[in-house]
Amino acid sequence: MNSTVAVLGGGAAGFFGAIACAEANPRLTVYLLEKTGKLLSKVRVSGGGRCNVTHNCSSVAQLIQHYPRGAKQLKDPFHKFGAQDTVQWFEKRGVPLKTEADGRMFPVTDSSETIAQCLLDTAHRAGVRVLLSTNAERIEPLPGGGFALHLTGASPRVLPVQRLLVATGGLPKADGYNWLRALGHSVVEPVPSLFTFNVPSSPLKELMGVSVPVARVVLAGEKLEYEGPLLITHWGISGPAVLKLSAWGARRLHELQYTGTALVNWIPTYTEETLRQWLHVFRDDNGRKVVLSNPLFGLPQRLWRTLAEQAGVGTDTRWSELPAKTQNRLIELLLRMPLAVRGKTTFKEEFVTCGGIPLGEVNLKTMESRLHPGLHFAGEVLDIDGITGGFNFQAAWTTGFLAGQALSQPAAAG
């Protein structure tokens, strides 16, 4: 019987799968094939070069709330290998993680190289054979079970394998999945997730770099909103509030061709009624204060000044002199500032897609194809994606681990 297995893709899911397989069954020959010359590229750029490994979630119920696609289906896989299992896995291999105030978890070194090197070293110790610049141009199912991989690139040959794990990541265009369609699998149309909003006519352009710790972003006319930190950029708005909104609304925003009106609430703890009441009391006590030069609600000075100017507040206008019409306009901008979204920008170098192999075509206990015994999937090639905060990596570790465990078992005859 063929005792060779292969993993396609040298990213987080691919390495985790190859390692899990090799450690579970040292008798197997495990190949990891990467079509480029680089390994673990996303791991290295994640979290600004610090690698947001996972998120501090104490329960599976808490964890699955952060997946726009795949939440329900990930429940059982996360019970088998969840966030705490990831923490223990890395700690056992000499890489302790730390938790930041927002729940994101990073290596204590604050360096993504620590995570990349851990994966490389662990794979090497487990005997995984890594082939760079090697592409599986075609996957041929064999009559007796297993597959023949037709390899091109640095190591051209036909490689017969007992089992195969596809962990090639998300692809931006549907035709990138044609080689998997050739095996009979269908593909959920891939569209971008986790992106920022372009606002070419933004009145906030001069405020690049200004941020607020909590804002609410609502897409006008849609049931899409998210609350969190917001960052003003030279092209529009970014930060977790926008990125997470883009993930939950990925398909709808694609349908809208990334155009619409984002309504920004800069002070989401207030309703219009409570804000008016607060301002009524404030004006009585602070009538002599100049509106523009005395920011309220903890907003940055430059942002407050811009909002007030947009509302029509004069340079030397005092609160006692502020016309009701101007105050109404200021309230509107504080609670519902309209920004015309005209396109998107990929967040840093962290490209995430929703779409891929439908989860109904995969046994999520083993990540094995329901169409081809011995064919497994892990990571973003599946129609699973999480919001920013370490959740996409957690899905990669979980699906990679379960696929790798199954990969180590003898394949059923075809």
NUTINU-525279 format. One record per residue: x negated, y negated, z of N, C-alpha, C, CB in turn. Coordinates in steps of 0.1 Angstrom, whole numbers, plus 5000, padded with zeros to 4 digits. Atoms other than C-alpha are relative to their C-alpha. Glycine has a CB too. Example, Ala and Ser with C-alpha at 12.3 -4.5 7.8 and 13.67 -1.06 7.14 Angstrom:
% residues 2
499150125000487750455078499149885000501050005012
500950115000486350115071500849895008499649954986
***
This chain:
% residues 414
499250125000500050005000499149875000501050005012
500750135001498849654991500049935014500649914990
500150064987497649495024499549854999499050085009
500350145003497249145009501349915000499249984987
498950105000499548845016499449874996500749995013
500450145004499348485003500949895005499850004985
499250124996500448145014499649894990499649955015
500250115009500947864989500249875007500950024987
499850134993500247525003499149985012501449975004
500950024989497447395025500449885009498649974994
499550104990499647165047500350065013501249934994
499749954986500947205082500850135000500949895007
499249875000503547475074499250124995501349984992
500849905006501147665052498950065010499349954988
501049964991498347675078500650075012499249885005
499349934989500747765106500450144997501149925006
499649875004502148045086498950104998500849994987
501249915003498748185075499450045013499049924992
500649974987497448165111500950105007499849885008
499149914993500548335126500050144994501549944999
500149875007500348615100498750075004500149984985
501349944998496648675104499850045015498849904996
500249974986496748665142500950125004500349885009
499149894997499748905143499650134994501449974995
500549885007498149155119498649994994501050054989
501450025004494349135117499650104988499050025011
500449905011494349435092500349944986500750135002
499650065013495949215065498949914995501349925001
500850115007493949005040501049894997499350064987
499150115001495548665042499349894992500449945014
500550115008494948415014500849875002500050044985
499350135000495848045017499549924987499749915013
500350065013495947874982500549865000500650084989
499750145001495847504978499649954986499349915011
500350035014496147364943499249874999501349974993
500950125000494347034952498750045007500649885007
501349984994490846994966500149965015498949934993
499950054986492246865000500950095008500449865000
499249924991493647045030500649905010499250115007
499450074989496146905056500149854998499350035013
499950155003496546565039500949935008500349984985
499050074992499746475057499650005014501450064998
500549994986498346585090499049895003499450145004
501150104997495446345086500549864999498950024989
499550145001497546035077501149985010500449974986
498850024991500446095101499749925012500550145004
500150084988501045855129498949905000499850095012
501150095001498545605116498750065002500349885009
501349944998495745855117499950075013498949914998
500049944987496745985151500750145001500649915011
499349875002499046275140501150015011499150115001
498849994991502546265156500450154999501249904996
499949855001502446645163501550055002499250065010
498649954997506046685178500649895008500050145007
499350094991508546515201500350075013501349954993
499849944986509046565238501550025002499449915011
498649974998512446735237500150125009500750034986
499949894990513346955267501050114996500449945013
499049905004516147135250500250014985501449985007
499749995015517047265215501149914996500350154997
498850095003520347075217499549864998501050015012
500650145001518346755221499249994987499149965012
500950005011515846855194500849994986499150125000
499449995013518346935166500849874996501050125000
499350125003520046595169499249904991500349925013
500950095008517146445149499750054986498749995007
500149955013517646635117501249974991499750155000
498950025009519846485090500450124992499749884991
499849885008519546805070499450125008499549994986
500549884994519247145087500250025015498550014997
499950004985520247065123500650135005500849885004
499349884995522747345127499250134998501450014993
500749885004520647605109498750025008499750004985
501250004992517547515130500150045014499349874999
499849974986519147595163499350135005501550015003
500649874997518147965164498450004999500650114993
501450015002514647905149499349925012499649944987
500650084989513947635176500050075013500749875001
500049924988514947875203498850105000501350085002
501149915000512248105191498649935000500150084987
501350084999509547835186500449864999499150054988
499650144999510447485197498949915004501149995010
501050114998508647165207499050055012500749875004
500949964989507347315240499050114996500850045012
500949895005505947615222498949944992500850104991
501150075007504047375199499049955009500649894991
501050064990502547195229499150115005500849935011
500849894994501447535244499150054990500950105005
500849945011500147655210498749924999500750004987
501250085001497747365207499249995013500449854996
500750014987496847345244499250135001500949985012
500649874999495947715243498750004991500950124995
501250015009493447625215499249885002500550014985
500950114996491847345233500449864996498750024996
499650135005493947055220501249955009500350004985
498850054992496146895248500749884993499549975014
499250115005498946665238500449915011501250054992
499450104990500246345255501349954994499049895002
498750055003503746195255500049855001501150065008
499950154999504245825247501449965005499749944986
498850054993507045615261501350034991500049855002
498849985009509345675230500250154998499849934987
499949865001508846055233499150074990501450034996
500949955010506446095204498750075007499549904990
501149934994503546345212498850004990500450145003
501350015008499946295200498950085007499649854998
501149944993496646465207499449895009498950054990
500650104991494946305237498849924994499650075013
501250075007492046215214500549884991499350104991
499450105009494445985194499450014986499849865005
500649985013492846135163500650124993498550025001
499449895008494546345136499050104996500749954987
501049905004491246505128499950115011498649935000
500049904989491546685162501050124996500449945013
498949915004494746855149499550084988501349944998
500449945013493346925114498850105003499549894990
501249914997490047075128500550125008499049925008
499449884992492047295153500650104990501049955010
499449915010494047435124499050074991501049934991
501149945008490947485102499250115008499149894995
500849914992488947645130500850135004499649945013
499249884996491847875141500250094988501449955006
499949925012492447985105498750084997500449914988
501349935003488748065101499850115009498849895001
500249894990488648265133500950124997500249945014
499049905002491748455123499750084987501449944999
500449935012490048545090500849964987500150155001
499350055012492248345066499149964989501049885004
500950035011490648315032500649884992499850124990
499550125006491147955019499449984986499749885009
500550025013490947894982500549864995500550114990
499650135004490947524971500149994984499049905005
499950035015491847384936500550134993498749964994
499549875005493747714930501649995000499550125008
498650025002497347704916500650134996500349894991
499349895004499847984914501049954989500850075011
499250065011501147894879501350084998499150014987
498849925002503548184878500150115011500150074986
499849904990505048424904500850114993500749955013
499349895007505948764889500350115011499050064990
499649894991508049004911499650134994501549995002
500449875005506649354908501150115003498750045007
498949905000508949664902500050075014499850104989
500049924987507749844934500049915012498850085000
500050094988507949534956498749914999500150075013
501150095000505549244961500049914988498750085001
500150105011504348984936498650004994500449865005
501350025006501648924911499949844998499950074986
500250155001500348564914499049974988499549945013
500950045012498948424881499349875004500849994987
500850114995496248194894499249924990499150045012
500950085008494647904876499249915008500949924989
500850094992492047654886498650065003500749965012
501449964996488847734906499950155000499749945013
500149854999489748104910501150074991500350045015
499049945009491648214879500050155000499849954986
499949855000492948574881501550035003499150065011
498749964996496048774888499850075014500650104990
500149964987496448834925501250075005499649895010
498849934995498849114937500149985015499950154996
499850024986500349044971501250085004500149855004
498949934994502649234994501149915004499650085012
499150104997504348925007499449864996500350005016
500450145004504248554998500849905007500249994984
499450124993504948235017499849884992499449985015
500150135008505747924997500249885010501150004989
500050124991504847615018499449884993499350035013
500650105009504147364990500549865002500350044986
499650134996505947075006501249954991498949904998
498950065008508746844993499449944987500749905008
500450055013508546744957501049894996500050114989
499250125003509846404943501050024989499249894997
499149985011511546544912500450154999499349964987
499449875000513846844907499250104991501449994995
500749915009511746984878498750055006499749934986
501249944993508847034902500350135006499649905010
499649874994510847334915500350104989501249985009
499649905011511247504881499450135002499649944987
500749874998508747774890500850095010498649985004
499249924991511047874919501450034994500249925013
498849975007514147844898499850124991500549884991
500249885009512548104875500150135008498549994995
499849884991512848344905501550025003499149995012
498649994997516548284906500549915011500350145003
499550094990516648024934500649884994498849975010
499550135003518747714932499249905008501549995002
500750114993517447374943501049895003498849954991
499350124996519147094962499249884995500349995015
500750125007518246774942499249925011501149914994
500850074991515346614960500249854999498550044999
500050155000515646244970499249955011501549955001
500950054989513446024991500749995013499449874996
499550034986513946005029498849935007500450135007
501050084993512045785054499449894991499050095006
500650115008511545465035500549875006500450014985
499650134995511745095041500849924990498749925003
499150075009514044835026499349884994501349955007
500550125006512944585000501149895000499550034985
499150115000514544245004499349884993500549965015
500750115008513144014976500349865004500150034985
499550144997515243714986500149985015501349974993
499950014986514743755023499649865005499150115007
500450124994514743435043499050025011501249935006
500949974990512443615067498650034995500550125008
501349975006509543655043498849955007500049954986
501250064993507243415062499850055013500349855000
500249954986507643615094499450145000501450015006
500749875001505643915082499250035013499050004988
500749954987504444115113500849975012498749935001
499250024988507143985136500950125002500949874998
499249884997509044265154500849975012499150125002
499150004988511844315179500150145005501449944997
500049864994511944615203501350074997499849995014
498849935003515644685196500949914991500850035014
499050065009517844585167500950114994499349924988
499149915007520844745150500149964985501450015007
499950025015520844785112501250084995498750044993
498849945006524144855095500049984985501349945007
499850025015524744915058501449964998499650134992
498650055002527744705049500850094992499949864994
499149925008530744905037499850155001499949964986
500449864998529145235048500050045014498750034993
500149954986529245455079498650035003501050125002
501449984997525545415083499549895008499250014986
500650094992523845245111499050075009501049925009
501049954991520845285134499449895009498950084993
500650104991519345115164498650045005501049985012
501349974996515745085173499149884997499450134994
501050115004512544875168500149974986498650055004
499950055014512544665137498849914997501349924997
501250085004509544515119500349924987498850094998
499950095012509644225094498750014991500349855003
501249985009507344285064500149894989499950144994
500050105011506344075034501050044989498649984994
499149955011508644295012501450015005499550134994
498649984995511644325036500050045014500750114992
500049954986512244525068499650145001501449985006
500549874997510744835083500250035014498550024995
499849974986510344995117500950125001500449895008
499149894998512145295132501449984997499850055014
498650025003515545145129500350024985500549865004
499849985015515245125091499650144995499249894993
500449875005513345445086501050115004498650035006
499049904996515845645106501349994993500250005015
498850025008518745485089499850064985500349854999
500249955014517145575055500050155000498649954995
499949865000516845935066501450055001499250065012
498649964999520445975077500849964987500749935012
499250045012521645785046499350034987500249865001
500849975012519145935021500850024988499150125003
499349965012521646084997500949884996500950125003
499150115004524145794999499249884995500849955013
500950115005521345534994499550034986498849975010
500449965014520145724964501249984990499650165000
498850025008523745714950500249854997501350065006
499950155001523745334956498949944993500249945014
501250055007520445304938499249905008500449944986
500850084991518945154969500349855000498550024998
499550144999521044834967501250005010500449954986
498950024991523444694992499649895010500350135008
500250104990523644465022499750065013501249905000
500449954986521844545055500449885009498550035001
499750104990523444365084499250035013501650015003
500949984989520944315112500649935012498649944997
499650064987522144265148498749995009501150095007
501250024993519144115166500150025015499449864997
499849994985520744145201501250105002500349865006
498949915000522744465200500750035014499550134995
499449984986523444465238501249905001499049975011
498950104999525944175231501150034989499549864998
498950015009529344175215500349864997501350085005
499750145003530743865199500649935012500949984987
499350064989532943805229499049975012501150095005
500950024989530143855255498949894997499350135004
501050105004527743635235500649865001499550034985
499350134999530243355233500149955014501450004993
499950034986530843375270498649955006500550125008
501450034995527043375277499649864996499050114996
500450135005526443075255500849885006500150004984
499250114994529242875270499449965014501550055002
500650024987527642915305498649934998499950135008
501450055002524142855291500049854996499350084989
499950145005525142525273500349915012501149994989
499750084989526642395305498849975009501150065008
501250014991523442455324498849954993499750145006
501250045007520942375297500249914988499350134995
499650095011522542105276498949914994501049915004
501150095005519341895273498950074993499449925012
501149935007517142175259500249994985500050155005
500050005014516242155223500150144995498649934994
499649875004517742455205498850074993501250004990
501149945008514842525180498850045008499649914989
501249984993512042515205500150085013499349875004
499749924988513642725233500750144996500849935010
499449885005514143085220500850075012498950104995
499149934990516843295238499950154997501449954999
499949855001517343675243498750074998501050034989
501349945002513643745243499550014986500150145006
500449995014513443695206498749924997501149944990
501350075003510043595191500349854996499250074989
499850145003509743215187500249974985498849925005
499950025015509243225149501350054995498950064993
498749945005512343455144501149915005500150145006
498950094995514543235167500149874992499749975015
500050125007513442925149500650014986498649944999
499449975013514243075115501550025000499350124994
498549984999517643195126500749875002500350105011
499350134997518542855140500049914988499249945012
500050095012517342675109500950054990498550004995
499049945010519342915087501449965004499850154999
498750044996522342825108500349854999500250045015
499950155003521742455101499749925013501449984996
500350084988520442355135498949904997499550095012
501050105003518442025133498850025009500649865002
501349984993514841995144500149955015499049924993
500050054986515641785176501450025006499749865000
498649984994519241905182499950075014500950094990
499949944987519941975218501350095001500049895012
498849914999522442245230501349925002499850095012
498850084997524841975243500549934987499749895010
499750065013524841825207500450094989498949914996
499949905011525242145188501550014996499550145005
498649995005528442145166500550145001500149954986
499449874999530842435171499850084987501549995003
500249935013530542525134498650064999500349904988
501449965000526742545137499850125009499049895002
500249894990526942755168500750134995500749965014
499349885006529442995150499150074990501349964994
500949945010526943035122498850065007499549884990
501149944992524143105147500450135006499549905011
499549884994526243365164500150114989501449985007
499949915011526943525130498650064996500749934988
501349955004523243545122499350085010499149884997
500549924989522343685156500650145000500349935013
499349874999524943965153500150074987501349985006
499849945014525244025115499349924990501550004997
500850085010522443865096500050094987498649975004
500049935013522943975059498749994992501249964991
501249995009519944095039500350084988498850065008
499649945012520344185003498950104996500149904988
501049895003518544524998500050034985500350135008
500249975015517144574963498850094998499849864993
501149905002515044884964499450055013498949944991
500649934988512845084987498550004998500550145002
501549985000509145134996499750125009499349875005
500449894993507545455007499349955013499150094992
500650044987506545435044498650055001500950065012
501449974999502745425045499750114989499650055014
500349905010501445745029500850135004498550045000
499249884995504045975046501250024992500449985015
498949985010506246085017500850125005499550024986
499149894996509246285029501250004991500549975015
498849985008512046425008501150085007499750074986
498949904997515446575015500350074987501249935007
499849925012516346854992499050125000499949924987
500949885001514647174981500850135000499050005012
499349875000515547544986501250005009499050115003
498850004991519147575000499850105011501250034992
500249924988519147715035500950134999500349925013
499249885002521947955025499350114992501349964993
500849905007519448135003498950065007499549944987
501249954991517048205032500550065013499149885002
499749954987517248425062499249925010499750165001
500750094991516348175089499350075012500849895005
500849934989515148445114498650034995500850135003
501349965005512248535091499649904989500150144994
500350095011512348255065499950074987498849915003
500149925012512748525039501149974990500050155004
499050025010514448475006501050115000499350004986
498949905001517848655003500050064986501349935004
500149955014517048704966498950094997500049884991
501249925002513548854968499450045013499049924991
500749954988512349064997498549974999500350155003
501550025000508848965007499649854996499350094991
500250145003509248604995500549915011500749964986
499650084989509348345023499749854997499150045013
500150155002509647965026499749945014501249944993
500250084988508447715052499749854997498850065009
500350155001508247335057501049934990498649994995
499250095007509547065034500550064986499349884997
499549945012510047295004501550055002499250134995
498749964996513247395023500849875001500150075013
499250124999516247155024500249975015501450034993
500050044986515347045059499249875001499450115009
500950114997514146705070500549935013500049904988
499750074988513946505102499749864999499250075012
500350144999513746145112498649985005501049925009
501350024995510445985121499950025015499549854996
500249984986508946075154499450145004501349995007
500649874997507246415150500950114996499650015014
499049895002510346605139499850084987501449944999
500349925012509246695104498850105002499649904988
501149904997506046845117500650115009498949935008
499549904992508047035143500750114991501049955011
499449915009510147185115499050094993500949934990
501149935007506947275097499450115009498949904995
500649904991505447445128500950125002499649935014
499049904997508647635135500250104988501349945004
499849915012509347765100498850074996500649914988
501249935003505747835094499750115009498849905000
500349894990505348035126500950124997500249955014
499149895003508448245119499850074987501549955001
500349945013507548305083498750085001499949894989
501249934998504048395093500150135007499049915007
499749874992505248655119500650104991500949975012
499449915009507448805092499150054989501349944994
500949975011504748795066499050115005499149874997
500949904995502649025089500550144999499549965014
499349874999505149305086500050064986501449995005
499949945013505249565058501249964992500050165001
498950045008507449455029500950114996499549924987
499149905005510549645019499850024985501549965003
500149975015510449814985501049924992500150154998
499150085008511949614957500950094993499349914990
***
